Amino acid sequence: MHGRFYTHVVRSLRQHSPKALGLGGLGIGANNRRHASNASQKGTISLMQRYETLLESDPVKTKMVTGSILWGLGDAVAQVVPKLAEKKSEDNDEEQFEYDFIRTGRAVFFGFALHAPLSHVHYNFLESLTVRTGIQGLKVPVFKAFMEQFVYWSWISNALYHGAMGAMQGKSMGEVYTKLEDVLWETQKAQWVFWIPVQLLNFQFVPVRHQLNVVLVTSVVWTALLSAWYPPEEEAEKKLEASSTK
């Protein structure tokens, strides 16, 4: 009797085992997911470590490549997002959108050849200036933001942007100067509203070697705003002609 009871128990356990119920793979599946997640995290960390290594070994070239990508992305956002946000007019058919690759190329070149290397010099100079003056504590971000935004850098970078874009569009020196007279002051006011809060946080919490990266990432928004506010001359003329025919 005891033998029959034992045999019955063994059969029952086998019938209700995880494998018999189709649950045997759950533990393996969970382990696979954990391994995949760990591998993904390790890949991200490895990529960040690689970037950090490049930033230390060759900071200018690394920032130039990063700058070209993010300036190009900013211009792409500036071209695409306003078109997506526009509502179709009831009286006029919406014009077919044509992406301006040459315009994005100008932004990529500006970020690569001009903005990134000069910004690298700027941030290191600003750090050196701060150390030499002996400023410490919470005064550091205030001093840096004041010097950058009101004394020299914002004027240089904004004039450089408008001047370089005008030159790459084939404008003469006189036309570029007239453009600067028209838009520089308005750009400066927008710059102070947008960048001063960003830079106060950047200078306070971010190491010097990464401060330009913060600016480059944030510049995706800033570049989009600049491109939207001050589009290429030919695009502005098209908009003017379209509005005058309505």
Secondary structure per residue as TSV (DSSP state, phi and psi in degrees):
chain	resnum	aa	ss	phi	psi
A	1	M	-	360.0	-44.4
A	2	H	H	-63.7	-34.6
A	3	G	H	-65.1	-41.8
A	4	R	H	-65.4	-40.6
A	5	F	H	-61.6	-42.5
A	6	Y	H	-62.8	-42.9
A	7	T	H	-63.2	-39.9
A	8	H	H	-63.0	-41.9
A	9	V	H	-64.2	-43.7
A	10	V	H	-62.3	-44.5
A	11	R	H	-62.6	-41.4
A	12	S	H	-63.1	-42.3
A	13	L	H	-64.7	-38.9
A	14	R	H	-65.3	-39.8
A	15	Q	H	-66.5	-31.7
A	16	H	T	-104.7	17.0
A	17	S	S	-71.3	157.2
A	18	P	T	-56.8	-35.3
A	19	K	T	-67.8	-42.4
A	20	A	T	-65.4	-33.3
A	21	L	T	-83.6	0.8
A	22	G	T	80.2	18.1
A	23	L	-	-104.5	3.3
A	24	G	H	-64.1	-28.0
A	25	G	H	-85.1	-6.1
A	26	L	H	-62.8	-44.6
A	27	G	H	-63.7	-41.6
A	28	I	H	-65.8	-42.2
A	29	G	H	-62.4	-41.3
A	30	A	H	-64.4	-40.9
A	31	N	H	-63.5	-40.5
A	32	N	H	-62.0	-41.4
A	33	R	H	-64.7	-40.5
A	34	R	H	-63.9	-41.9
A	35	H	H	-64.2	-40.5
A	36	A	H	-64.3	-41.4
A	37	S	H	-64.4	-43.0
A	38	N	H	-63.9	-39.2
A	39	A	H	-65.1	-39.5
A	40	S	H	-64.5	-43.5
A	41	Q	H	-63.0	-41.7
A	42	K	H	-64.6	-37.5
A	43	G	H	-64.2	-41.0
A	44	T	H	-64.9	-44.5
A	45	I	H	-63.2	-41.5
A	46	S	H	-62.2	-41.1
A	47	L	H	-64.3	-42.5
A	48	M	H	-64.7	-40.6
A	49	Q	H	-64.8	-38.6
A	50	R	H	-64.0	-43.6
A	51	Y	H	-64.2	-40.9
A	52	E	H	-62.6	-39.3
A	53	T	H	-62.8	-45.5
A	54	L	H	-64.1	-36.7
A	55	L	H	-65.7	-33.4
A	56	E	H	-81.6	-38.6
A	57	S	H	-81.5	-35.1
A	58	D	S	-145.1	70.8
A	59	P	H	-63.9	-38.7
A	60	V	H	-66.1	-50.6
A	61	K	H	-63.3	-39.2
A	62	T	H	-62.6	-43.4
A	63	K	H	-70.4	-31.3
A	64	M	H	-64.6	-44.1
A	65	V	H	-66.1	-45.0
A	66	T	H	-60.6	-43.8
A	67	G	H	-62.8	-41.6
A	68	S	H	-63.4	-41.1
A	69	I	H	-65.2	-46.7
A	70	L	H	-75.6	-33.2
A	71	W	H	-67.2	-39.6
A	72	G	H	-63.5	-41.2
A	73	L	H	-62.5	-41.2
A	74	G	H	-61.6	-41.4
A	75	D	H	-68.1	-37.6
A	76	A	H	-61.4	-43.2
A	77	V	H	-61.0	-41.9
A	78	A	H	-64.8	-31.6
A	79	Q	H	-80.5	-41.2
A	80	V	H	-84.6	-46.1
A	81	V	H	-60.8	-46.4
A	82	P	H	-60.0	-35.1
A	83	K	H	-67.2	-38.7
A	84	L	H	-68.3	-30.4
A	85	A	H	-82.7	-18.0
A	86	E	-	-68.7	140.5
A	87	K	-	-97.1	144.0
A	88	K	-	-68.3	136.6
A	89	S	-	-78.7	145.1
A	90	E	S	-73.0	-29.4
A	91	D	S	-90.6	-28.9
A	92	N	S	-126.2	140.2
A	93	D	-	-70.8	143.3
A	94	E	-	-69.3	134.2
A	95	E	-	-67.8	144.8
A	96	Q	-	-69.6	131.6
A	97	F	-	-79.3	130.0
A	98	E	-	-122.2	118.1
A	99	Y	-	-70.2	134.1
A	100	D	-	-94.8	93.2
A	101	F	H	-69.3	-31.3
A	102	I	H	-65.6	-40.5
A	103	R	H	-61.2	-44.8
A	104	T	H	-63.5	-36.3
A	105	G	H	-61.2	-37.8
A	106	R	H	-64.3	-41.0
A	107	A	H	-65.8	-40.6
A	108	V	H	-62.5	-45.6
A	109	F	H	-63.3	-41.8
A	110	F	I	-61.9	-45.5
A	111	G	I	-65.2	-35.7
A	112	F	I	-77.5	-52.0
A	113	A	I	-91.9	-23.6
A	114	L	I	-117.8	-60.9
A	115	H	I	-65.9	-49.9
A	116	A	H	-63.0	-51.1
A	117	P	H	-65.3	-38.5
A	118	L	H	-68.8	-35.8
A	119	S	H	-66.5	-36.9
A	120	H	H	-58.5	-45.6
A	121	V	H	-63.0	-43.3
A	122	H	H	-59.4	-49.2
A	123	Y	H	-68.0	-35.7
A	124	N	H	-71.2	-38.3
A	125	F	H	-63.9	-42.8
A	126	L	H	-64.1	-38.8
A	127	E	H	-65.5	-43.0
A	128	S	H	-63.4	-41.8
A	129	L	H	-62.6	-41.2
A	130	T	H	-64.8	-41.7
A	131	V	H	-65.1	-42.7
A	132	R	H	-66.0	-32.6
A	133	T	H	-78.7	-12.6
A	134	G	T	77.8	15.1
A	135	I	-	-74.3	137.8
A	136	Q	-	-138.7	169.1
A	137	G	T	68.2	-145.4
A	138	L	T	-69.4	-12.3
A	139	K	H	-72.3	-21.0
A	140	V	H	-62.2	-54.5
A	141	P	H	-63.6	-33.4
A	142	V	H	-66.7	-45.0
A	143	F	H	-62.4	-46.8
A	144	K	H	-64.1	-43.3
A	145	A	H	-64.3	-39.1
A	146	F	H	-64.8	-47.6
A	147	M	I	-62.4	-43.5
A	148	E	I	-68.6	-45.5
A	149	Q	I	-85.3	-30.6
A	150	F	I	-112.9	-24.2
A	151	V	I	-93.2	-51.0
A	152	Y	S	-145.6	-49.0
A	153	W	H	-68.9	-43.5
A	154	S	H	-62.7	-36.4
A	155	W	H	-65.8	-43.5
A	156	I	H	-66.4	-48.3
A	157	S	H	-66.5	-40.1
A	158	N	H	-70.4	-41.4
A	159	A	H	-64.3	-38.5
A	160	L	H	-64.3	-41.5
A	161	Y	H	-61.3	-54.4
A	162	H	H	-65.4	-39.1
A	163	G	H	-67.2	-45.3
A	164	A	H	-65.5	-42.6
A	165	M	H	-63.1	-41.6
A	166	G	H	-63.9	-42.2
A	167	A	H	-65.2	-40.1
A	168	M	H	-70.8	-17.6
A	169	Q	T	-88.4	0.2
A	170	G	T	87.8	17.1
A	171	K	-	-76.5	151.0
A	172	S	-	-77.4	167.3
A	173	M	H	-60.1	-38.9
A	174	G	H	-63.6	-41.7
A	175	E	H	-67.0	-39.5
A	176	V	H	-64.0	-42.3
A	177	Y	H	-63.6	-41.4
A	178	T	H	-62.6	-40.8
A	179	K	H	-60.6	-43.3
A	180	L	H	-62.7	-41.8
A	181	E	H	-59.9	-35.7
A	182	D	H	-76.4	-36.9
A	183	V	H	-116.4	-15.3
A	184	L	H	-63.3	-45.9
A	185	W	H	-64.7	-41.1
A	186	E	H	-65.6	-37.9
A	187	T	H	-64.1	-40.3
A	188	Q	H	-60.8	-44.4
A	189	K	H	-64.3	-40.9
A	190	A	H	-66.1	-37.7
A	191	Q	H	-60.2	-44.9
A	192	W	H	-63.9	-40.2
A	193	V	H	-66.4	-41.8
A	194	F	H	-80.6	-46.7
A	195	W	H	-91.0	-28.1
A	196	I	H	-59.5	-48.7
A	197	P	H	-61.3	-39.9
A	198	V	H	-61.8	-45.5
A	199	Q	H	-74.4	-30.1
A	200	L	H	-60.5	-42.6
A	201	L	H	-70.6	-40.9
A	202	N	H	-61.5	-49.4
A	203	F	H	-67.5	-26.7
A	204	Q	H	-81.5	-39.3
A	205	F	H	-114.6	-12.8
A	206	V	S	-109.6	134.2
A	207	P	-	-60.2	154.0
A	208	V	H	-57.3	-39.7
A	209	R	H	-66.9	-19.1
A	210	H	H	-105.5	-3.0
A	211	Q	H	-64.7	-37.7
A	212	L	H	-66.2	-35.4
A	213	N	H	-62.6	-39.8
A	214	V	H	-60.6	-44.2
A	215	V	H	-64.2	-41.5
A	216	L	H	-64.3	-41.8
A	217	V	H	-65.2	-46.1
A	218	T	H	-66.2	-27.4
A	219	S	H	-66.8	-15.5
A	220	V	H	-57.8	-43.3
A	221	V	H	-71.3	-45.1
A	222	W	H	-63.5	-42.5
A	223	T	H	-63.0	-40.2
A	224	A	H	-61.6	-41.7
A	225	L	H	-65.2	-45.4
A	226	L	H	-60.9	-44.2
A	227	S	H	-66.2	-34.1
A	228	A	H	-75.0	-40.8
A	229	W	H	-73.9	-38.9
A	230	Y	S	-126.9	72.5
A	231	P	-	-69.1	166.6
A	232	P	-	-54.7	149.5
A	233	E	H	-55.7	-41.2
A	234	E	H	-66.1	-35.2
A	235	E	H	-69.2	-40.4
A	236	A	H	-62.7	-39.6
A	237	E	H	-65.4	-38.3
A	238	K	H	-62.7	-42.3
A	239	K	H	-64.5	-38.1
A	240	L	H	-65.8	-42.3
A	241	E	H	-65.2	-40.4
A	242	A	H	-63.8	-39.7
A	243	S	H	-71.5	-31.2
A	244	S	H	-75.8	-21.2
A	245	T	T	-88.3	-6.0
A	246	K	-	-79.9	360.0
